[in-house]
Amino acid sequence: MGKRVALPQRSDHGGNKKLRSVWTRAERREEVTRMYQAGSFAYSKWELTASHALYHAVGDMMNTHSVRVAVARAMWPEHASADTAADHLRNISDYFITAFDDGDFLSTHNDGSSGSLAWVLHLSRDWNPTSGGELRFNAGAPNSPQSRGTIDFSPGFNKMLLFLTRPGNTPHEVLPVKLASTDAEPRFGLTGWYMTSGDAFQGGTAAEFAQMKAGESKVSLRGDDLCV
């Protein structure tokens, strides 16, 4: 299907370096798994490239007036007017089409340098609750003053989760996927961010966003449709 993304990231600004290749996948999986177990930010997943028609179709869909109004009304139900609700959302800053296969994960992180309002649309039919892959919020040290416990959302077909990533922090992670068999389908989904009205990247966050975008070409090697 394509190329696996294995992403280690340093804790400093602009440390986002994606390793995309169809080669040495096992070795890189072992490396990022060690980082994950050590508490460092790392992840492993499949990601559709921007050259695929479906990638552009998703962007067009999320930018339609009807979808933007539905998202805005879900976040700000006090605004009944479609025009007023849609005014809360600006451009889509970034988005991905992903598949988390057996053993894939995304460690604890915040999306403050990706956009203002995150959307996660799960597309896995009949997901087995024992297969993991939950989206966990308030992840991290359970005894820290900032911890409010954890809330897990199991993937459910055609269900969208919306949450603000700015201002403030919304720590979350994708728990490791544990498929029951080799022919079981991965955890499919769409993830992206809108910028909200009145919000803009500034200072270090703007630099981090620019560096992240520069390093995430979403371009496949040898014409493959998936980044790995």
N, C-alpha and C positions, 0 to 999 in steps of 0.2 A: 504493500500500500504506500510505501514512501519512506520517510526519514524520521527518526525519533529525536525529540528535543530533550536534551539533558542539560539542565541549567544550574550551575553553581553561581552564587552571587555573594560578593563580599558585603560587609555591613556598612561600608562607606558609600557616599553618594556616587552614582554612576558606575557601580560595580556589576552591572547587568551584562553578562556575556553568555550568549546562547551557543551551544555546540550542536550543530546540525549535520548529521551524516547518517548514511545507511550502514556504515562500517563501524566495527568495534563497539556494537551496541551493548553486548554483555559486559564488557569491561567498563564502559561508561555508566551502565546501570549500577554496577557494584560500587563505583566511585561515589555517585550521588546518593546511594543508599547509605553508605558510611557517613556522608555528610549529614544526611537526614537524622540518622541515629545519634550523631554527635551534637545535634541541636542547631546545625547551620542551615541557612536557607538553601534549599535545593529542590529540584523537581524533575520528573520524568513523565513524558506524555507524547502522544502523536498530535500533530497540528497541520491542518490543511493549508496549502500555500495560497497566496493571493492571486496566483495565475488561474486558479480553478474558477469556473463559472459560478459554482455554488457560493464561493466566498463573496463575490460581488452581489449575488442575489440576497444574501443575508444582510449586507450593508444597506441595500436598497429597501429591504423590508423594514428594518429597524428605523429607517429614516422616513417612512411614510407618515403622513399626518395622522392617520387613524391609530397607528401603533404608538406614536409619540403622545397622543392625547390619552390613550389607555394607560400608558406608563405614568404619565404625569398625574392623572386622576387617582391612580393607585397610591401614589406617594403623597399627594396633596388633595385629598377628597373634598376639602372645603371649597375648591375651585370647580364649580359645576360647569362653567362655560368652557367649551372646547378650546376656544382661542386663548382664554386666560390660562388654562392648564398647560397648553403647548408652549406658552411663553416661558415656562420654567426651564425648558430644555433647550440647549444650544446644539453644538455639533457632537458627533460621535468621535471621541478622541482615539479610540483603538478598539479592536475586537478580534476574537479568535474562534475558530471551529476546532474542537478538540475531541480526542478519544483517549481515555485512560484505560490501558490494557492491564492485564494481570501484573501486579507488582508496582504499577505506576502510582504516583502520589504528588502532592504539592504541599510543601511544608508551610509553617505559619508565616504570614506576611500581612502587610497592609497595602492597599492599592491607591494611596494618596497621590502617587506620582503617575497614575494611569488615567484618572478621571474623577468626576464628582459623584456620579451615581452609577453603581455597578448593576448589571443585569446578567443573570445566569439562567439559561433556558435548558432544562434537562430533556433529552431526547431518547432515553433508553426505555424501551417497552419491557414490561414485566420484570423489572429489576429485582433480583433476589436480595432481600435484606441482609443475608449473610455474606454478600459479595463486597461489603465495605463501600468505599468511595463516597462516604457522607461528606457534605460541606459542613464543617464545624466552625462555629463562631466563638469568640472570646477564648481562643486557644492560647496556650502558653502556660506559664508557671501558675499552678492553681492557688498558691498561697501568697501571691503578690497582691499589693493593695489595689491594683487595677482590675484584678480578676473578679468576674461576676459569675463564675461557673462556665459551663459549656452548653451550647445548644447545637444539636446535630440535625441536619436535613438530609434525609435519604433521597437519592435520585428518583424522581417520579415523572413519567412520560408527560410531556407538554406542560410542565409546571415551571413557572418563572419566579425566581427570587430577585427582589430589588433591595438594595441597601446603599446608604450614603457612605462614601469613603472619605469625603471632605466636608467640613473641617473635622478635625479630630482623627482618631484611629479606630479602625474596625478590624482587629486581628482575626484572621480566619485561615483555614487550611482545607485541603482535600485529603481525607484519610486514605491509606493504601487500599488499592483494589485487590480483591481476592476472588478471582473467578473460579467457579466450581469445576469447569472443564475447559479444555483447550478450544472447543468449538463455541463457547459462550461469547456473546457479543460484548465489546468494551463499553465503558461508560461514555456515551456520546453527549455532547452539549455545545452550546454557544455561550460565550462570555464576552462582555464588552462594557464600555463606559460612555455615558453622556457627560458633557460638561453642563453644569447648571447655570442659570442666569445669575450674573454677579460674581461668579467664581472664575479665577484664572490662575494658571501656574505662575509662580514668581520665585525669584532667587534660586536657591539650590534645587527646589522641586522642578522648576522650569528646565534647569540644566540636566537634571536626572531624566526627565521625560524626553528631552531632545536626544540624549545619549542612548536611552533605551530604544527609541524609534529608529535611530541610526543603526543600531546593532541587531534589529529584528527584521531583516529584509523579507522574511516569509517567502524567499525565493528558493525553489527546490533545485537539487542537483540532478543533472541528466534528464530534466523534464518531468521528474516525478511530481505527483500531485500532493504529497504529504511531506511535511517537515518532520524530522525525527531528531 
